[in-house]
Each structure stands twice: as structure tokens, then as C-alpha cells.
Amino acid sequence: MSPVPPPLPAVILEPIVRLALSEDLGRAGDLTTDATISPDTKMSVVIAARKPGIIAGLDAAAHTLHLIDPAMALAIEKPDGSTIAPGDVIGRLDGTARSILTAERTMLNFIGRLSGVATMTRTFVDAVAHTDAKIVCTRKTTPGHRALEKRAVRCGGGTAHRYGLDDAILIKDNHIAACGSVAEALMRAKAYAGHLRMIEIEVDTLDQLEEALKFAPHAILLDNMDNDTLRRAVGMIDGRVTAEASGGVNLSTVAGIAETGVDYISVGALTHSAPNLDVGLDVV
């Protein structure tokens, strides 16, 4: 599995966390806490797991607390990438009750959502562990949260794919249709790309694959092929380029896809369909 990545830098986290907090605090702040809790009240709480899974999103949670109260810090007991069981303590908070209660929901939202992504990723990674195939995510991410969700995939043992339209060339079926052919699309891409730009092309048939191989792209995306066709495609590629499979991938199909010999399997569900992992904040 891929190593757990470091926390995202503050310059990436801050605008995302500020938007989440401003959405919650609105124009008047935390009315309930301000009305019921005196400024000098102290609390000791834990963030605890309600369900088993893989933890992610503690960098965003810690930054949430920092923006609410720079004097407080989240003491992490189960770092991102950790396997947790119900009842496990993920982190501890001691300090001003107003700060903790105001930050609580946004912190838990980040942890729950991103741990859900990491947990689903781990189930896919485990399903193909008997092969050399690696699980990657796609650009099917929550708008504005791509950096967080892509990091959560890595916390779950998945590997990185392109982050956006600007870091690699991926020629898809509609690009091919607009260009007129696989060959034309690849010729244009090769003429445009610098020597450090990766080029991948999506193919739907073995005829398209044969055409694409003549231009030696860095990778070929084998889209919506059944397993027999994938095996034939892997044989045609014969290690000359990276082979990635996509389309119709779920937990019941991923092992069979991996066993065809592809190098990577892209799974949109990791980010667009992962359920939240249930975590809560308990007073101690």
C-alpha cells in the first residue's frame, strides 16, 4: 500500500476550512453556545469511533480547531491511516468549552467524510491484495474538496491519479470523437506536450488499443472491457505501457479485473459514493 501522506499544508486547508466554518457560523456565530455557556467554562472531550474503519481528515479537523481557538490543539491518538474499532479514541481536546462546542460539528464532518473515503478505499485495496494491481481514484470528487478526498484515498492505501485537468493529458472518448481518431488525438497530444507531461488515452476496443500502441503513450485506459477482453488487451500491451482499467468497478468485480494483469484500476466510487464513518465527540 502507499504510505500515508503528510498533512495538507495550511495554504490548502485554510480556505476549505474557513468556508465550512463560515457556512456554519453564518452572520451571528454560535448562538446556542454563546447563550448557554459562560466564557470561563472548561471541558475535556474525546473524539471516538462509533464504527470500524480507517481514519483520515485529522489535518482538516485540527485546522478547524485552530481557526476557532489558536490557543487549543487536538491531541491525536489515532493518526490518519490508522485502523480503528468502535470505542477507540481518535483524539482528545482540553480547553475552553465554547471553542470545543463551536468547532465540534465541522471537525466531525471532516473526519467522518474523509474517513469514509479512506475506509472504502481500504476495502478495495484489500480485495486486490493478492495481485499487483493498484487502486486509484478519479476526478469524481466533491467540488472544492478534491485535495482532501484525494489525500483520504491515500490514507486508505490507494494511489494517486491526476489531480485535475492541468497535471496530465488524459484523452477520453469525447476527445477522440472530436479529433476524428485515436491516431489524430495522440499526434496532437504528443506535439503539444513537453517531455515531462504524461499522456494517457482511453480506448474502448482492441482495435483502438492497437492503433494507440503505435504512438507509445505513457499509459492506456481500458474502459468498460469485460475480463476476457482485458486479458487480451494486457497481452497486446505486453508491458510496453502502463495498463489501467476503469468502468463498472465495484467490490464484486474488482478482484476479477485485477487478476487480468492490469497495473491500475480507477474507481470513481471511492469519492462519489463513500458513506461517512460514524465518529462522535464525548465528554470525559
N, C-alpha and C positions, 0 to 999 in steps of 0.2 A: 504494500500500500504506500501511497505518497505520504511524505512526512507532514505533520501538522504545520500549517503556515504560521508565521508570526502574526500578532495583531495588526489590523489595518492601521496605517498612520492617521494621526489626528486630522490632517488636512482632508482626508477622505471621509472619516467618520463624522466630523463636526457638522457639515451641512445636512447629512441624513438624520442625525440625532436631533439637531435643532428643529428640523421640520416636524419630526414626530412629537417633540415636546410642545411646539407651538400649536400643533393640531389639538393636543390635549388641554393645554392651559388657556387657549383662546385669548380673550381680551382682559379677563379678570383674574386669572390664576386659579389655584385650587381652593374654591370656595368652601368646600366641606372641611378640609384640613385647617384652613385659616379660621373657620368659625368654631371648631371644636377642640383644637389642640393648642396649648399655650406654647410660646416660643422656647421656653426652657425645658420642655419635656424631652426626655431621652428614651431611646428604645434599643433593644438588642433583638435582631431577627436573623433568620437563616432563609436562604433560597434553597428549596428542597425539591427533589424529583418526585412526581406522582406516578410516573410510568418509566419503564426501562428504555434506554436509548443511548444516543451519542450526543455529547454536549458541544454546542457551538454558539457564538454570539456574545461571549462574555466581554469582548472588547467593546462592543456597542453598548452593552449594559453598564460597564464601568464608566464609559464616557457620558452616558446619561446621568449617572450619579454625580460625576464631576461637574457637569454644567449646572445641575441643581444646587450643589453644595461642594465647592472646591476643597473644603476642609475635610471631607469624608472620602473614604476609599472602600472599594469592595475587596474583601479578603477572600481570595479564590481558593477553594479546597479541591475542586474537580476541574482542572483546566480544560479548555477546548480540546476535543478529540477523545476525552475520557469516556469510558463506558460506565453508565450509571444504572442503578436499580432503584425501585420505589423506596422512598425514605432517605436516600443518600443526600447529604448536604453538599450543595454545589458551591455556595459562598456564604459569607457572614457579613453583617452590617451592624455597626455600633455607632450611635450618634444621635443627632437631632431628629426627633420623631417627625417633624414637619417635612424635613428633607426626604426621609425614607418614604413616607406615605405619598408624597408628590411624585417621586421618581418611580414608585413601585410598578405601576401598570406598564409604563413604557419599557422599563427594564425587562419585565417578564415577557412582554410582547416580542422583543428582540430575541431573547433566549428561546422562547417556545417555538417561534417560527424557524429560526436558524438551526436549532437542534433537531427540528422535524426534518429539515433538508439533509442534515448530516446523518440522521438515523436511517432515512430511506436510502441514501447513498450507500451506507454500510450494508444494507440488505442485498443490494445489487452486487456490491464488491464481493461479499461472501458467496453469492450464488455462482460467481465465475472464478473463484479462487483456485479451482483445480486446473485452470488454463492460464495462458499468458496474456489474455485479453485484459485491457484496462477500461474502466468505466469513466466516461466524460459527460459533462452537462452540455447544454446548448444556450442559445440566447433567449430562450423562453423563460425569462425571469420577470419578477415584479418590477415595474418601472421605478427607477430611482434606487433600487436595492441590489443591483447586479453585483457590485463588489462584495457586498455582504453574503449574498447567496452563493456566489462562486467560491468564496472562501469556505463557506459551510460545507460545500461539496468536498473540498479538500480535507476538511476536518473529519469527514466521514470515510476518507480513504480513496475518493475519486481523484481523477487527474484533471489538469486544466485544459480547456479548449480555448478558442479565441474569445476575448472579452467583448469585442464589438466589431463594427464594420471596418475599423481603422487599423487592426493589428495583423491581419492576414487576408489573403484573397481566397474566397470560397465561392466557386462558380456553381450556382444551383440551376435547377431545371429551367426556370424562367429566364435566367441569363442566357442559357444555351438557346432557348427558343427565340430570344430577341436577336442573338448573334447569327442564328441560322444553322449552327452545327457545333459539335464538340470541338472539332479542329479549329474553327474560326475563333471560338471563345478562348481556347488555350493559346493560340498565336497572339491574340490581342493582349492577354494577361502577361505572357512572357515578354512581350515588347514593352509593357508598362512597368512591370515590377523591377525593383532593384535586386541586387544579389542577396540581400538579407530578407526579402519578402517571401514567405511561404505561399505556395499555390496548391489548393486542393480543388478537385472538381467532383461534382455529384453525377453519378451515372445510374440509369435505371435498367439497362440491359447489357448483356455480354458484348453485343456489337458496339455499343457506346464505350465500353471498357477497352475493347481492342483499339478503337480509334484514339482514346485518351492516352493509352500506354505509349503510343508513338511519340508523344511530346514530353514524356518523363516528368509529369508534375510531382510535387513532393508527396502528395497523398491523394487517394481516391476514395470518395464516399460512395459506398454501395448501398443504394437506397431501396428499401421495400423489396428486397430479394428474399425468396424462400431459402431454406438452409442448403438444399441441393445446389441451387444457383450460386449461393455464397461460396460453397466449397469449390465449385468450378472457377469462380472469379479469383479466389485465393490462389488456386493452381496457376491461372493465367498470369497473375501478378508475380508469383514466384519470388517474393522478397525484394523485387526491384523498387517498389514504392510502398509507403505505409497504407494499409488497408483498414478502412473504418466502415462499420455497418451502422445503419440507422433505419428507423421506421418500424412501427409495430412492436417495439421492445417493451416487454413487461416482465414481471418476475417469473411467469410461467414459460417465457420464451428465451430469456437472456442466456441461460446456460447452453441451450442448443445452438444459439448464434455464436457464442464464444467458442464452442467446440468445432466450428468450421475453420478456425485458424486465423480469424481477423485479429488485427492488432488492437483496435479500439472499438468500443460500442458507445454511441451517443444516445443519451436517454433524456428526453425533454421532461419526463415526469419528475425527475429529481427536484426540479424547481417549480414546475407549474402545478404539481399535484401532491406534494408532500404535506401530510397532516401535521398540525402543531404537536410538539411534545409537551405534555402537561407538566408544568412546574408551578410552584407556588411560593408565597412568602409567609413564613410562620414566625410569630413572636416567641422568643425563648426567655 
